[in-house]
């Protein structure tokens, strides 16, 4: 069968200014569909006018099945894309997967108007999608036997039993050659994404990852990781972002990955990683291995610099651990991207300013500040809805972390939104964050270009107190999408 895999274009503007990151899930699915002709359309490269890209792919490839991948804030776009494809050719079978489809399958199937979808793949999709496509080739497919699948049976949705977690050693390498177009980058470096593990045993209140994998951690083999990195380098990549859920949970595994990178001569690539503060702070030997392997960019989920806020969301760290982690990374010359969250229930204007000041005191090279977001199926959402602190209950397109969907006991949504944008804008003029900034020393031109754009956006948002939503043109660019049907 001909299978087109499509990832959504929605991203936060601050990311767009610095990078265009590919979707790993769709190329992983592509690599695990043997015997089928597969193409991958990563719409982040075509935004905001994605209709023409869809039209061209549908006309040229003529897929039998289209798989659509989306996170929660992208799911509205997924439905628009699905609607466009349905009007283009009603015979194409439409499959949705990703976090939102996995967590909200029952709600999607019973949410009033039926979505323009035939199937939902819940949880890890590599085996489920492969089985589904194989069944669809048959004259009488047995859809009820495909674990992890939800499917439209007449006018009713049926939800098959969940699929057990996969043995990662049985997952084939991603097929990045299936992409219709490449051109992903971070600053001035051609880049790609990879993973060394899946899952996180922690249970932070704001995170939904345990609803996907339970409180588990599974690691890929060293040989598989090295083969994947070689494929990225052979394809022209110069930087790799490891998107593991918690790569610092198993320190020994992460150290072996770093050592293997050096041993196989792959430390000519630049590595970006998400890490926990506690994993960094308590393991200086790991950071030394990371340095030798050329891990140069580290996103650390500091989240806050007060014990009360961290304990309130069950984050396994404290302010001193955060400080030790930052010192250790600076000692090894790595760029620190500080993850910061505001909008805790007891936040006041003074506490937000103080927390941001304390985050700046860590001397990060970039601050990635987001609003506390009540993602579906999280403990945080339950608590905040019960307390009346969620001001946007069901427009998930705004659940991107950079749009404020909450209030605190002391701040309204508008005031909280404007307050963080103002602090982010002022932070760009903090001399302590400029003097020894990694990006200004190593990547000055693309970094300054991105910062200036971000400053302009933040200034506009402060003055207008507006929460901008990007417009993804779909139907408008190519008519009503009915030319083939």
C-alpha positions as CSV (number, residue, x, y, z in Angstrom):
1,X,0.0,0.0,0.0
2,X,1.0,3.6,-0.4
3,X,1.2,5.3,3.0
4,X,1.6,9.0,3.5
5,X,2.7,10.1,7.0
6,X,2.0,13.7,8.0
7,X,3.1,15.7,11.0
8,X,1.5,19.0,12.0
9,X,3.1,22.4,11.5
10,X,2.1,24.1,14.8
11,X,5.0,25.3,16.9
12,X,5.6,28.2,19.3
13,X,7.0,31.3,17.7
14,X,10.0,31.3,20.0
15,X,11.1,27.9,18.6
16,X,10.6,29.1,15.0
17,X,13.0,31.9,15.5
18,X,15.8,29.5,16.5
19,X,15.0,26.2,14.8
20,X,12.8,24.0,12.7
21,X,12.6,20.6,14.4
22,X,11.5,17.5,12.6
23,X,8.9,15.0,14.0
24,X,10.6,11.7,15.0
25,X,7.4,9.7,15.3
26,X,6.5,9.8,11.6
27,X,9.9,8.7,10.4
28,X,10.0,5.9,13.0
29,X,6.6,4.7,11.6
30,X,8.0,4.9,8.1
31,X,10.9,2.7,9.1
32,X,8.6,0.1,10.5
33,X,6.3,-0.4,7.5
34,X,8.2,-3.0,5.5
35,X,6.7,-4.0,2.2
36,X,4.8,-0.7,1.7
37,X,5.6,2.5,-0.2
38,X,5.9,5.3,2.4
39,X,6.5,9.0,2.2
40,X,6.7,11.5,5.1
41,X,5.4,15.0,4.9
42,X,6.7,17.1,7.8
43,X,4.5,20.2,7.5
44,X,6.7,22.3,9.8
45,X,8.8,23.0,6.7
46,X,5.8,24.4,4.8
47,X,4.2,26.7,7.4
48,X,2.1,28.7,7.3
49,X,0.8,27.9,3.8
50,X,0.5,24.1,4.1
51,X,-2.4,23.6,1.7
52,X,-0.2,23.6,-1.4
53,X,2.1,21.1,0.1
54,X,-0.8,18.7,1.0
55,X,-2.2,19.1,-2.5
56,X,1.1,18.3,-4.2
57,X,1.7,15.3,-2.0
58,X,-1.8,13.9,-2.6
59,X,-1.7,14.5,-6.4
60,X,1.8,13.0,-6.8
61,X,1.7,10.1,-4.4
62,X,-1.9,9.1,-4.4
63,X,-1.8,7.4,-1.0
64,X,-4.2,4.7,0.1
65,X,-3.7,5.5,3.8
66,X,-2.7,8.8,5.4
67,X,-1.3,8.7,9.0
68,X,-1.5,12.0,10.9
69,X,0.5,12.7,14.0
70,X,-0.2,15.5,16.5
71,X,0.4,16.6,20.1
72,X,-2.5,18.1,22.1
73,X,-2.2,21.7,20.8
74,X,-1.8,20.5,17.2
75,X,-4.9,18.3,17.2
76,X,-7.2,21.0,15.9
77,X,-4.9,21.4,12.9
78,X,-4.9,17.6,12.5
79,X,-8.6,17.6,12.1
80,X,-8.5,20.4,9.6
81,X,-5.9,18.5,7.6
82,X,-8.0,15.3,7.8
83,X,-11.0,17.2,6.6
84,X,-9.1,18.6,3.6
85,X,-7.9,15.1,2.7
86,X,-11.4,13.6,3.2
87,X,-12.9,16.2,0.7
88,X,-10.0,15.6,-1.7
89,X,-10.5,11.9,-1.9
90,X,-13.1,10.1,0.4
91,X,-11.5,6.7,-0.3
92,X,-8.3,7.5,1.5
93,X,-8.2,5.9,5.0
94,X,-7.3,8.4,7.7
95,X,-5.4,7.4,10.8
96,X,-4.5,9.7,13.7
97,X,-1.9,9.0,16.3
98,X,0.3,10.7,18.9
99,X,-0.2,11.8,22.5
100,X,-3.6,13.5,22.1
101,X,-5.1,10.6,20.1
102,X,-3.8,8.2,22.7
103,X,-5.0,10.0,25.8
104,X,-8.3,11.3,24.5
105,X,-9.5,8.4,22.2
106,X,-12.8,8.0,23.9
107,X,-13.5,11.7,24.1
108,X,-12.6,12.1,20.4
109,X,-15.0,9.4,19.4
110,X,-17.9,10.8,21.5
111,X,-17.3,14.5,21.2
112,X,-20.4,15.4,19.3
113,X,-19.7,15.8,15.6
114,X,-17.8,12.7,14.3
115,X,-14.2,13.6,13.4
116,X,-13.1,13.0,9.8
117,X,-11.0,10.0,10.8
118,X,-11.3,6.2,10.4
119,X,-8.8,5.1,13.0
120,X,-6.9,6.2,16.1
121,X,-3.6,4.5,17.1
122,X,-3.1,4.6,20.8
123,X,0.2,4.4,22.5
124,X,3.4,3.3,20.6
125,X,2.4,3.1,17.0
126,X,5.1,1.2,15.2
127,X,3.5,-2.2,15.5
128,X,-0.1,-1.1,15.6
129,X,0.1,0.9,12.4
130,X,2.0,-1.9,10.6
131,X,-0.7,-4.4,11.6
132,X,-3.5,-2.0,10.6
133,X,-2.0,-1.4,7.1
134,X,-1.5,-5.1,6.6
135,X,-5.2,-5.8,7.5
136,X,-6.4,-3.0,5.2
137,X,-4.8,-4.9,2.3
138,X,-7.1,-7.9,2.9
139,X,-10.5,-8.3,1.4
140,X,-12.0,-8.7,4.9
141,X,-9.8,-7.0,7.4
142,X,-9.9,-8.2,11.1
143,X,-9.8,-4.8,12.7
144,X,-10.9,-6.1,16.1
145,X,-7.7,-8.0,16.5
146,X,-5.3,-5.0,16.2
147,X,-4.2,-4.1,19.7
148,X,-4.0,-0.4,20.5
149,X,-6.5,0.5,17.7
150,X,-9.7,2.5,18.0
151,X,-11.8,2.4,14.8
152,X,-15.0,3.6,13.4
153,X,-17.5,0.8,13.0
154,X,-20.5,2.3,11.1
155,X,-21.4,5.3,13.3
156,X,-19.8,4.0,16.5
157,X,-16.2,4.0,17.7
158,X,-14.8,0.8,19.0
159,X,-11.7,0.7,21.2
160,X,-9.6,-2.5,21.1
161,X,-7.6,-3.5,24.1
162,X,-4.3,-1.6,24.6
163,X,-1.1,-2.9,23.1
164,X,1.6,-3.9,25.6
165,X,4.8,-1.8,25.6
166,X,7.1,-2.8,22.8
167,X,10.5,-4.4,23.1
168,X,12.6,-1.5,21.8
169,X,15.2,-3.8,20.2
170,X,12.4,-4.9,17.8
171,X,11.8,-1.4,16.5
172,X,13.6,-0.8,13.2
173,X,15.5,2.4,12.6
174,X,13.6,5.5,11.5
175,X,13.5,6.0,7.7
176,X,14.5,9.7,7.2
177,X,14.9,9.1,3.5
178,X,11.1,8.8,3.2
179,X,10.8,12.6,3.8
180,X,9.4,14.6,0.9
181,X,11.6,17.5,2.0
182,X,14.4,18.1,4.4
183,X,15.9,21.3,5.7
184,X,15.6,21.1,9.5
185,X,18.0,23.3,11.5
186,X,19.0,24.6,14.8
187,X,20.5,28.1,14.5
188,X,22.9,27.6,11.6
189,X,23.3,23.8,12.0
190,X,21.5,21.2,9.9
191,X,19.9,19.0,12.5
192,X,17.8,15.9,13.2
193,X,16.2,14.2,16.2
194,X,16.8,10.8,17.8
195,X,16.0,9.0,21.0
196,X,18.0,6.6,23.2
197,X,15.1,5.6,25.5
198,X,11.4,5.9,26.2
199,X,9.4,6.7,29.3
200,X,9.9,8.3,32.7
201,X,9.2,6.7,36.1
202,X,8.7,10.1,37.7
203,X,5.1,11.3,38.1
204,X,5.2,15.1,37.9
205,X,1.7,16.5,38.1
206,X,2.0,18.6,34.9
207,X,3.2,15.7,32.7
208,X,1.1,13.1,30.8
209,X,4.0,10.8,29.8
210,X,3.0,8.2,32.4
211,X,-0.4,7.9,30.7
212,X,1.5,6.7,27.6
213,X,4.0,4.4,29.0
214,X,3.2,4.0,32.7
215,X,6.0,4.7,35.2
216,X,8.5,2.8,33.1
217,X,11.9,3.4,31.5
218,X,13.2,1.4,28.5
219,X,16.5,2.0,26.8
220,X,17.6,1.2,23.2
221,X,20.8,-0.9,22.7
222,X,24.1,0.9,22.1
223,X,24.4,-0.6,18.6
224,X,21.0,0.7,17.6
225,X,21.7,4.2,18.9
226,X,25.1,4.4,17.1
227,X,23.5,3.1,13.8
228,X,20.9,5.8,14.1
229,X,23.4,8.6,14.7
230,X,25.5,7.4,11.7
231,X,22.4,7.5,9.5
232,X,21.8,11.1,10.6
233,X,25.4,12.1,9.9
234,X,25.4,10.3,6.5
235,X,22.3,12.3,5.6
236,X,24.0,15.6,6.2
237,X,23.1,16.3,9.8
238,X,25.5,18.2,12.0
239,X,23.4,18.4,15.1
240,X,21.2,15.9,16.9
241,X,18.5,16.6,19.5
242,X,17.8,13.7,21.8
243,X,14.1,13.8,22.6
244,X,14.1,11.2,25.3
245,X,11.4,11.6,28.0
246,X,14.0,11.4,30.7
247,X,17.5,10.6,29.4
248,X,19.1,11.2,32.8
249,X,16.9,8.7,34.7
250,X,19.4,5.9,34.0
251,X,22.8,7.5,34.4
252,X,24.8,4.4,33.6
253,X,22.9,4.0,30.3
254,X,23.4,7.7,29.4
255,X,27.1,7.5,30.2
256,X,27.5,4.4,28.0
257,X,25.8,6.3,25.1
258,X,28.3,9.2,25.6
259,X,31.2,6.9,25.7
260,X,30.0,5.0,22.6
261,X,29.7,8.3,20.7
262,X,33.3,9.1,21.4
263,X,34.5,5.5,20.7
264,X,32.7,5.5,17.3
265,X,34.0,9.0,16.3
266,X,30.5,10.5,16.3
267,X,31.5,13.4,18.6
268,X,32.0,15.6,15.5
269,X,28.2,16.1,15.7
270,X,26.7,18.7,18.1
271,X,24.2,17.3,20.6
272,X,21.3,18.9,22.3
273,X,19.6,17.1,25.1
274,X,16.8,17.5,27.7
275,X,18.0,16.7,31.2
276,X,16.8,16.8,34.7
277,X,18.6,19.1,37.2
278,X,18.9,16.3,39.7
279,X,20.4,14.0,37.1
280,X,23.1,16.6,36.2
281,X,23.8,17.9,39.7
282,X,24.4,14.5,41.3
283,X,26.5,13.0,38.5
284,X,29.6,15.1,37.6
285,X,31.2,12.2,35.9
286,X,28.2,12.0,33.5
287,X,28.7,15.7,32.6
288,X,32.4,15.0,31.9
289,X,31.3,12.2,29.5
290,X,28.8,14.5,27.9
291,X,31.5,17.1,27.3
292,X,33.8,14.6,25.6
293,X,30.9,13.4,23.4
294,X,30.3,17.0,22.3
295,X,27.0,17.6,24.1
296,X,27.0,21.4,23.8
297,X,23.4,22.4,24.4
298,X,21.4,21.2,27.5
299,X,17.8,22.0,28.2
300,X,17.3,21.7,31.9
301,X,13.9,21.5,33.5
302,X,14.6,23.8,36.4
303,X,10.9,24.9,36.4
304,X,11.1,27.0,39.5
305,X,13.5,28.3,42.2
306,X,11.3,28.0,45.2
307,X,10.8,24.7,47.1
308,X,7.1,25.4,47.5
309,X,6.5,25.6,43.8
310,X,8.6,22.5,43.0
311,X,6.9,20.4,45.7
312,X,3.5,21.6,44.5
313,X,4.0,19.9,41.1
314,X,5.9,16.9,42.5
315,X,9.1,17.9,40.8
316,X,12.1,15.9,42.2
317,X,14.5,18.7,42.7
318,X,15.1,21.8,44.9
319,X,16.7,25.2,44.4
320,X,20.2,24.1,45.5
321,X,20.1,21.1,43.1
322,X,19.2,23.5,40.4
323,X,22.2,25.8,41.3
324,X,24.6,22.8,41.4
325,X,23.5,21.6,38.0
326,X,23.9,25.0,36.4
327,X,27.4,25.4,37.9
328,X,28.5,22.0,36.6
329,X,27.3,22.6,33.1
330,X,29.0,26.0,33.0
331,X,32.2,24.5,34.2
332,X,32.2,22.2,31.1
333,X,31.4,25.0,28.7
334,X,27.9,23.8,27.8
335,X,25.0,26.1,26.8
336,X,22.3,26.1,29.5
337,X,18.7,26.5,28.2
338,X,16.7,27.0,31.4
339,X,13.2,25.6,31.5
340,X,11.0,27.8,33.7
341,X,7.3,27.6,34.5
342,X,5.1,30.4,35.9
343,X,1.5,30.4,37.0
344,X,1.6,28.2,40.1
345,X,-1.7,28.5,42.1
346,X,-0.2,30.7,44.7
347,X,1.8,32.9,42.3
348,X,1.6,36.7,42.8
349,X,3.2,39.3,40.7
350,X,6.0,39.5,43.2
351,X,6.6,35.7,43.3
352,X,6.7,35.5,39.4
353,X,9.3,38.4,39.3
354,X,11.4,36.8,42.1
355,X,11.3,33.3,40.5
356,X,12.4,34.8,37.1
357,X,15.2,36.7,38.9
358,X,16.4,33.5,40.5
359,X,16.3,31.7,37.2
360,X,18.4,34.5,35.7
361,X,20.9,34.1,38.7
362,X,21.7,30.6,37.3
363,X,23.4,32.4,34.4
364,X,21.6,30.5,31.7
365,X,22.3,31.2,28.1
366,X,18.6,31.1,27.2
367,X,15.5,31.0,29.3
368,X,12.6,28.9,28.0
369,X,9.7,30.2,30.0
370,X,6.2,28.7,29.8
371,X,2.9,29.0,31.6
372,X,1.7,26.2,33.8
373,X,-0.5,24.3,31.4
374,X,-3.3,21.9,32.5
375,X,-2.8,19.2,29.9
376,X,-5.5,16.5,29.6
377,X,-5.4,13.5,31.9
378,X,-2.8,15.0,34.3
379,X,-3.2,15.3,38.1
380,X,-2.4,19.0,37.7
381,X,-5.5,19.5,35.5
382,X,-7.8,17.7,38.0
383,X,-6.6,19.9,40.8
384,X,-6.7,23.2,38.9
385,X,-10.1,22.6,37.4
386,X,-11.4,21.7,40.9
387,X,-10.0,25.0,42.2
388,X,-11.5,27.0,39.3
389,X,-8.1,28.1,38.0
390,X,-8.4,26.9,34.4
391,X,-9.8,29.7,32.3
392,X,-9.7,27.8,29.0
393,X,-11.1,24.3,29.5
394,X,-11.4,22.9,26.0
395,X,-9.6,24.9,23.3
396,X,-6.6,22.7,23.3
397,X,-5.1,24.6,20.3
398,X,-3.9,27.1,22.9
399,X,-2.2,24.4,25.1
400,X,1.2,25.1,23.7
401,X,2.9,26.3,26.9
402,X,3.3,29.9,25.6
403,X,-0.4,30.8,25.7
404,X,-1.9,31.4,29.2
405,X,-4.9,29.2,29.9
406,X,-5.0,29.6,33.7
407,X,-5.2,32.1,36.5
408,X,-3.7,32.0,40.0
409,X,-5.4,32.7,43.2
410,X,-3.9,36.2,43.0
411,X,-3.5,37.0,39.2
412,X,-6.0,36.9,36.3
413,X,-5.1,35.3,33.0
414,X,-4.4,38.6,31.3
415,X,-2.2,39.9,34.1
416,X,-0.2,36.6,34.3
417,X,0.3,36.5,30.5
418,X,1.5,40.1,30.3
419,X,3.8,39.7,33.4
420,X,5.8,36.8,32.0
421,X,6.1,38.4,28.6
422,X,7.5,41.5,30.3
423,X,10.0,39.6,32.4
424,X,11.1,37.7,29.3
425,X,11.6,41.0,27.4
426,X,13.6,42.6,30.2
427,X,15.7,39.4,30.6
428,X,17.2,40.1,27.2
429,X,18.8,43.2,28.6
430,X,20.3,41.6,31.7
431,X,24.1,42.2,31.5
432,X,24.8,39.0,33.4
433,X,23.1,36.9,30.7
434,X,25.0,38.7,27.9
435,X,28.6,38.8,29.1
436,X,29.5,35.1,28.7
437,X,26.6,33.9,26.6
438,X,27.4,30.7,24.8
439,X,25.3,31.5,21.8
440,X,26.8,35.0,21.4
441,X,30.2,33.4,21.4
442,X,29.6,30.4,19.3
443,X,26.6,31.2,17.1
444,X,26.3,35.0,17.2
445,X,24.5,35.8,13.9
446,X,21.6,33.3,13.9
447,X,21.2,33.7,17.7
448,X,21.0,37.5,17.5
449,X,18.5,37.3,14.6
450,X,16.3,35.0,16.6
451,X,16.5,37.0,19.8
452,X,15.6,40.2,18.0
453,X,12.5,38.6,16.5
454,X,11.5,37.2,19.9
455,X,12.0,40.6,21.5
456,X,9.8,42.2,18.9
457,X,7.1,39.6,19.5
458,X,7.3,40.0,23.3
459,X,7.2,43.7,23.1
460,X,4.1,43.6,21.0
461,X,2.4,41.2,23.3
462,X,3.3,43.3,26.4
463,X,1.8,46.4,24.8
464,X,-1.2,44.7,23.4
465,X,-1.6,42.0,26.0
466,X,-2.5,39.7,23.1
467,X,-2.0,35.9,22.9
468,X,-1.1,35.4,19.3
469,X,-2.2,32.2,17.5
470,X,-0.5,31.3,14.2
471,X,-2.7,30.9,11.2
472,X,-2.2,27.7,9.3
473,X,-3.7,28.2,5.9
474,X,-5.1,24.9,4.6
475,X,-8.3,25.2,2.6
476,X,-7.7,28.8,1.7
477,X,-4.6,28.2,-0.3
478,X,-6.0,25.5,-2.7
479,X,-9.7,26.0,-2.8
480,X,-12.1,23.6,-1.2
481,X,-10.0,20.5,-1.6
482,X,-12.5,18.7,-3.8
483,X,-10.8,18.6,-7.2
484,X,-9.9,14.9,-7.1
485,X,-13.0,13.6,-5.5
